[in-house]
Amino acid sequence: MKLRVRILSVCATALLAYAPSHAAEAVDVQQHWQAGKKYYQTIHTDQQSSIEIGGQKMDQSTDMTMELTMAVSPKQEGQPKRMTIRYERMAMEIGMNGQKMGYDSANPTANADPLNLGKTVGATVGQELKVVFNDKDEIETVENFDEFVKRFDTSGVPGFDASKMFSRESLTQMLKQGSLQGMPGKPVGAGDSWQFNNQVELPQMGKVTVTGTYTVKSIGDHDGVKCAEIQTDGKLSMNLEGS
């Protein structure tokens, strides 16, 4: 079975790599994590999907907010740079066949949660991922993968097993793409756009391909930190194995 999803998201975050260019209000967006620094990131995704199975069409909307902190450890001699990613808040609202349901870790009892999102999405809150960088400042691997997936309580969610849905390699790929899935390669300012195309393989499920366009909405201060607001307009394709 193939599934196509249109994704509209806005990511307002402290730039992972921010370098002023000579052009006014333009910045170089690059992959760079400074040792000893702590980064804050908020990702908001508004997703609309249409699935057709057995001749029946089902429309679904998903609104998701994720808040993260990322602390980069000072580099020790002879050791690679490391970072601890902590999930501070997870919120998800799903609309399906005219019904609304969801979960927000900041207010766990506010919405009906028949899908047990509190046990899956909510299980991420407070968890930490410890990652290692390579010489290019890219995430190389996840150190505590086994410990991380074991913390998910999936007893009330039929068919969901985090250890089978994700491998260390696929989670590493997702983290690499967690901020920007493609760099512009030149200084950009408000209104500038660039394209991206990435693919992730999920064990026992299949391939997920994400293509789209990033657009810089604004550049300014956010709580005293220089930030860029970047909008994503893209499509997600899933090629599910055996379907």
Backbone hydrogen bonds, N-H to C=O, Kabsch-Sander energy under -0.5 kcal/mol:
donor,donor_aa,acceptor,acceptor_aa,energy
3,L,238,M,-1.9
5,V,236,L,-2.7
6,R,48,Q,-2.0
7,I,234,G,-2.9
8,L,46,D,-2.4
9,S,232,T,-2.1
10,V,44,H,-1.6
11,C,230,I,-3.0
12,A,10,V,-0.6
12,A,42,T,-0.8
13,T,11,C,-0.7
13,T,228,A,-1.5
14,A,40,Y,-1.4
15,L,226,K,-0.9
19,A,17,A,-0.5
19,A,28,D,-1.1
21,S,26,A,-1.8
26,A,23,A,-1.5
27,V,188,V,-2.9
28,D,19,A,-2.4
29,V,27,V,-0.6
30,Q,17,A,-1.0
30,Q,28,D,-0.7
32,H,30,Q,-0.9
34,Q,32,H,-0.5
36,G,72,V,-2.0
37,K,34,Q,-1.8
39,Y,70,M,-3.1
41,Q,68,L,-2.3
42,T,12,A,-0.9
43,I,66,M,-2.8
44,H,10,V,-1.5
45,T,64,M,-3.1
46,D,8,L,-2.7
47,Q,45,T,-0.6
47,Q,62,T,-3.3
48,Q,6,R,-2.1
49,S,60,Q,-3.0
50,S,4,R,-0.9
51,I,58,M,-2.7
53,I,51,I,-0.5
53,I,56,Q,-2.4
56,Q,53,I,-1.7
58,M,51,I,-3.0
60,Q,49,S,-2.7
61,S,95,G,-2.2
62,T,47,Q,-2.8
63,D,93,E,-2.9
64,M,45,T,-2.9
64,M,62,T,-0.5
65,T,91,A,-2.7
66,M,43,I,-2.6
67,E,89,R,-2.4
68,L,41,Q,-2.9
69,T,86,R,-2.1
70,M,39,Y,-2.7
71,A,84,T,-2.4
72,V,37,K,-2.8
72,V,70,M,-0.6
73,S,71,A,-0.6
73,S,82,R,-2.2
79,Q,76,Q,-2.5
83,M,131,V,-2.1
84,T,71,A,-2.6
85,I,83,M,-0.6
85,I,129,L,-3.1
86,R,69,T,-3.0
86,R,84,T,-0.5
87,Y,127,Q,-2.0
88,E,67,E,-2.4
88,E,86,R,-0.7
89,R,67,E,-1.5
91,A,65,T,-2.3
92,M,103,Y,-3.3
93,E,63,D,-2.7
94,I,101,M,-3.5
95,G,61,S,-2.8
96,M,99,Q,-2.6
97,N,59,D,-1.0
99,Q,96,M,-1.9
101,M,94,I,-2.2
102,G,112,A,-2.5
103,Y,92,M,-2.8
105,S,90,M,-2.6
107,N,104,D,-1.7
110,A,107,N,-1.8
116,N,113,D,-1.6
119,K,116,N,-1.3
120,T,116,N,-0.8
121,V,117,L,-0.8
122,G,117,L,-2.7
124,T,121,V,-1.4
125,V,122,G,-1.0
126,G,87,Y,-3.7
127,Q,124,T,-2.2
129,L,85,I,-2.7
131,V,83,M,-2.8
131,V,129,L,-0.6
132,V,141,T,-2.2
133,F,81,K,-2.8
134,N,138,E,-2.4
137,D,134,N,-1.7
140,E,132,V,-3.8
141,T,132,V,-1.2
143,E,130,K,-3.1
143,E,141,T,-0.6
144,N,130,K,-0.7
145,F,142,V,-0.7
148,F,144,N,-2.3
149,V,145,F,-2.3
150,K,146,D,-1.5
151,R,147,E,-0.6
151,R,148,F,-1.0
152,F,149,V,-1.2
153,D,119,K,-0.7
154,T,152,F,-1.0
157,V,154,T,-1.6
160,F,157,V,-1.8
161,D,159,G,-0.6
164,K,161,D,-1.3
165,M,161,D,-2.2
166,F,162,A,-1.9
171,L,167,S,-2.4
172,T,168,R,-2.0
173,Q,169,E,-2.1
174,M,170,S,-2.1
175,L,171,L,-2.3
176,K,172,T,-2.1
177,Q,173,Q,-1.4
178,G,175,L,-1.0
188,V,27,V,-2.9
190,A,25,E,-0.6
191,G,216,V,-3.7
192,D,189,G,-2.3
194,W,214,Y,-1.8
196,F,212,G,-2.2
198,N,210,V,-2.7
200,V,208,V,-2.8
202,L,200,V,-0.5
202,L,206,G,-3.1
205,M,202,L,-2.0
206,G,202,L,-2.0
207,K,239,N,-1.5
208,V,200,V,-3.2
209,T,207,K,-0.5
209,T,237,S,-2.9
210,V,198,N,-3.1
211,T,235,K,-2.4
212,G,196,F,-2.0
213,T,233,D,-2.3
214,Y,194,W,-3.4
215,T,231,Q,-2.3
216,V,192,D,-2.5
217,K,215,T,-0.6
217,K,229,E,-3.2
218,S,229,E,-1.2
220,G,227,C,-2.4
222,H,225,V,-2.6
225,V,222,H,-1.2
227,C,220,G,-3.7
228,A,13,T,-1.5
229,E,218,S,-2.6
230,I,11,C,-2.3
230,I,228,A,-0.6
231,Q,215,T,-3.1
232,T,9,S,-3.6
233,D,213,T,-2.4
234,G,7,I,-2.5
235,K,211,T,-3.1
236,L,5,V,-3.1
237,S,209,T,-3.0
238,M,3,L,-2.5
239,N,207,K,-2.6
240,L,1,M,-2.4
240,L,238,M,-0.7
241,E,205,M,-3.3
243,S,240,L,-1.4
